[in-house]
Amino acid sequence: MSDNKIDFQRRFEPGDEEAVRFFVQHGYALYKNSYDSNLVQASGDYLLTAYNKLLDLHKRGEFALDVNGWAFAIMESFQLTEMYHSFVTAKNVIRIMQQFLGPDVALLGFDALWINVPNDKDPVLLKGLHTDAWTGTSINTIFAKTFFTDVDSYNGMSVCPSSHLQGMIPVRNRSIDESAHIEFESVNLDTAKAGDLLIWHPLLIHSTTGHSNKNIRVSITSRFTSTETPFSSQERGLGYRPLSIGPMNQIRRLIGNDYLTPLRTYGGFVGVDRRLADLYGHSNYKVDVDYRKYL
């Protein structure tokens, strides 16, 4: 099939094996139906309400306009909610990541909230063509952007299909070095809807399409990796949260330690710490009552 017949804006269903092939060939994949629609709606309302509250205080003279700074504060608040827990443990998203990373999946620390408002000139929120590997991200890591608002033709994300297959592209001052003399077709993913998940390889050239003259775009960028592959120095500093543990590591955990000390549980209970019962799903430790809902 020639490139002019490829639907570069295609939205895949979670679990679609064709999405893996598309990702390998083109460096990204856009998924729909990855989250519960009620969770997307509630999370989007929370994030926009917090933004509007800070915007109102700005208009009253409490502080200067700093949408990027506000996003940091809003994200820290959101991470304390049950909605955020549901967001990062969404089963469909974990299954998607397992297709690419294997059974041992972790979420790197410090998700980024992006609030792209009309006519904003902040260079942090208006990025030209670049790759993410230059930021210190490992090539073992997958980027994932969740949209909480629909995008339009002006505020989506643009990607350069297959550019990741050229390896590390030279970067100067946060953008592609012009001396590289390279050109790639850029595709505006303006089909993305609220609740869609866009994943991409850290070597993929991409950009913020721009800012709409009327619509706000709200999204969260997360980074996923396998605990079984090397971390960059930056990623070690960020820390990580395990989301799924593969069967081989579950066996090691049941034995008790990496030294495989013999007979540690012989004649006793073989299981993991009760706090880890959700993560180590193949253990025989059962929690009859979830006391968290009473708190």
KAFENJO-V564546 format. One record per backbone hydrogen bond with DSSP energy under -1.0 kcal/mol. CO is the residue of the C=O (numbers start at 1). NH is the residue of the N-H. If there is no record, write none. Layout:
((CO;NH) (CO;NH))
This chain:
((2;5) (3;6) (6;8) (7;10) (12;32) (13;16) (16;19) (17;21) (18;22) (19;23) (20;24) (21;25) (22;26) (23;27) (26;162) (27;201) (29;199) (30;12) (31;197) (36;40) (37;41) (38;42) (39;43) (40;44) (41;45) (42;46) (43;47) (44;48) (45;49) (46;50) (47;51) (48;52) (49;53) (50;54) (51;55) (52;56) (53;57) (54;58) (55;59) (56;60) (57;62) (58;61) (66;70) (67;71) (68;72) (69;73) (70;74) (71;75) (72;76) (73;77) (74;78) (75;79) (77;80) (78;81) (81;85) (82;86) (83;87) (84;88) (85;89) (90;94) (91;95) (92;96) (93;97) (94;98) (95;99) (97;101) (98;102) (104;227) (105;243) (105;244) (106;225) (107;241) (112;221) (114;219) (116;217) (117;120) (122;125) (127;208) (129;176) (130;206) (132;135) (133;136) (138;141) (142;224) (143;200) (144;222) (145;198) (146;220) (147;195) (156;209) (157;189) (158;207) (159;187) (160;163) (162;165) (163;166) (164;167) (170;177) (172;175) (175;172) (177;180) (178;181) (187;159) (188;190) (189;192) (192;151) (193;196) (196;147) (197;31) (198;145) (199;29) (200;143) (201;204) (202;132) (202;133) (205;160) (206;130) (207;158) (217;116) (218;148) (219;114) (220;146) (221;112) (222;144) (223;108) (224;142) (225;106) (226;229) (232;236) (233;237) (234;238) (235;239) (239;109) (241;107) (246;250) (247;251) (248;252) (249;253) (250;254) (251;255) (252;256) (257;260) (265;268) (273;276) (274;277) (276;280) (279;281) (280;283) (289;291) (290;293) (291;294) (292;295))
